[in-house]
Structures are given as structure tokens and as C-alpha cells.
């Protein structure tokens, strides 16, 4: 695959994740609260406004690859992660569903935070 095609494939996933987040949180967010970065730009793949960061405390690394090294993807997510954000990898390959991967300890913290917000 040519570099240009690979970047387009990755960009599509970033934009899809952005659109899904904006749709799911449309009651709270404006369209410019989550932006997809240009391919090859350093840092997170999706830039979140302060409000979006409160609602989505994730640092998202998007990978649309047939052969993914999940460990290097997590390392990249961790190195790009903003303080207070959980490093998270969103990944897929051709003709597959899209998946999310994060450390179990971070997932457990998110569950506890959610339960505390519900004040059960």
C-alpha cells in the first residue's frame, strides 16, 4: 500500500471516531470541540476542547492497519497522552469492526468514576 493510501485510511478512522463521539455527545458538544489532527502530526490523533476532555477523558490513538503491533500502539498512546487522560488505542482493519484497547486499571478507574457520578 502506498503511503498516501495508508494515511487516507488512517484519516478515515480518525474522522469516523470523531463523528461518533460528536454524535453520541451532541447534547453537550459543538462540532469544533473534537478535531481530527493531520496525519503525521505529533501528539494525539483527536484534539479535544476542555469540555470534551471532561466528557471523554481519553487520549486517543487511532490505527487502521491490517497488521497492528498493539504494544507499540499503546506505547505511542502513552507517550502522546495528556495529563489526566487515559491512553487508549482505537483500531480496526479492513472489513472488521472497530475496537478500543486500554489498560485494565484505567478501565476500572473509568467505571468507578462513572459510578461516583451516578451517586448510586
C-alpha positions as CSV (number, residue, x, y, z in Angstrom):
1,X,0.0,0.0,0.0
2,X,1.3,3.5,-0.9
3,X,2.0,5.9,2.0
4,X,-0.7,8.2,0.7
5,X,-3.3,5.5,0.7
6,X,-2.3,4.4,4.2
7,X,-2.6,7.9,5.6
8,X,-6.1,8.3,3.9
9,X,-7.1,5.0,5.6
10,X,-6.0,6.2,9.0
11,X,-7.6,9.6,8.5
12,X,-10.9,8.0,7.7
13,X,-10.8,6.1,11.1
14,X,-9.9,9.3,13.0
15,X,-12.8,11.2,11.3
16,X,-15.2,8.3,12.0
17,X,-14.3,8.2,15.7
18,X,-14.6,12.0,15.9
19,X,-18.0,11.9,14.2
20,X,-19.2,9.0,16.5
21,X,-18.1,10.9,19.6
22,X,-19.8,14.1,18.5
23,X,-23.0,12.3,17.6
24,X,-23.1,10.4,21.0
25,X,-22.4,13.7,22.9
26,X,-24.3,16.1,20.6
27,X,-26.3,17.3,23.6
28,X,-23.1,18.6,25.2
29,X,-20.6,19.3,22.4
30,X,-20.3,21.6,19.4
31,X,-18.6,20.3,16.2
32,X,-15.3,22.1,16.9
33,X,-15.0,20.5,20.4
34,X,-13.3,17.5,18.8
35,X,-10.9,17.9,15.9
36,X,-9.1,15.3,13.9
37,X,-5.4,16.1,13.5
38,X,-3.5,16.0,10.2
39,X,-1.7,12.7,9.5
40,X,1.9,12.7,10.7
41,X,1.3,15.5,13.2
42,X,2.8,14.8,16.6
43,X,0.6,14.2,19.6
44,X,-2.9,12.9,20.0
45,X,-5.0,11.9,16.9
46,X,-8.0,13.7,18.2
47,X,-7.8,17.2,19.8
48,X,-10.4,17.7,22.5
49,X,-11.6,21.0,23.9
50,X,-11.6,21.4,27.7
51,X,-15.3,20.5,27.8
52,X,-14.8,17.5,25.5
53,X,-11.9,16.4,27.7
54,X,-14.1,16.3,30.7
55,X,-16.7,14.2,28.9
56,X,-14.1,12.0,27.1
57,X,-11.1,11.6,29.4
58,X,-9.2,9.6,26.8
59,X,-6.1,10.2,24.8
60,X,-7.0,8.5,21.5
61,X,-4.5,6.9,19.1
62,X,-6.3,5.6,16.0
63,X,-4.8,2.7,14.0
64,X,-6.4,1.4,10.8
65,X,-3.9,-1.3,9.9
66,X,-4.1,-4.9,8.7
67,X,-1.1,-6.0,10.9
68,X,-1.1,-4.0,14.1
69,X,1.6,-4.1,16.8
70,X,-0.7,-3.3,19.7
71,X,2.2,-2.9,22.1
72,X,3.8,-0.1,20.0
73,X,0.4,1.5,19.5
74,X,-0.1,1.6,23.3
75,X,3.4,3.0,23.8
76,X,2.6,5.7,21.3
77,X,-0.8,6.5,23.0
78,X,1.0,6.7,26.4
79,X,3.7,9.0,25.1
80,X,1.1,11.3,23.4
81,X,-1.3,11.3,26.4
82,X,-2.2,14.5,28.1
83,X,-2.2,14.7,31.9
84,X,-5.5,13.3,33.3
85,X,-6.3,11.4,30.1
86,X,-6.3,7.6,29.8
87,X,-4.2,6.4,26.9
88,X,-6.5,4.5,24.5
89,X,-6.0,2.8,21.2
90,X,-8.9,2.7,18.7
91,X,-8.1,0.1,16.0
92,X,-9.6,-1.7,13.0
93,X,-8.6,-3.4,9.8
94,X,-10.4,-3.9,6.5
95,X,-13.8,-5.5,6.8
96,X,-13.7,-5.6,10.6
97,X,-15.4,-3.9,13.5
98,X,-13.6,-1.2,15.3
99,X,-12.2,-1.9,18.8
100,X,-10.9,0.0,21.7
101,X,-7.9,-1.1,23.9
102,X,-6.7,0.4,27.2
103,X,-5.1,-0.7,30.4
104,X,-7.4,-2.7,32.6
105,X,-6.5,-0.4,35.6
106,X,-7.6,2.7,33.5
107,X,-10.8,0.9,32.5
108,X,-11.6,0.1,36.2
109,X,-10.9,3.8,37.2
110,X,-13.4,4.9,34.5
111,X,-16.0,2.6,35.8
112,X,-15.5,3.9,39.4
113,X,-15.7,7.5,38.2
114,X,-18.9,6.8,36.3
115,X,-20.4,5.1,39.4
116,X,-19.5,8.1,41.5
117,X,-21.1,10.4,39.1
118,X,-24.4,8.5,39.3
119,X,-24.3,8.7,43.1
120,X,-25.9,5.3,43.5
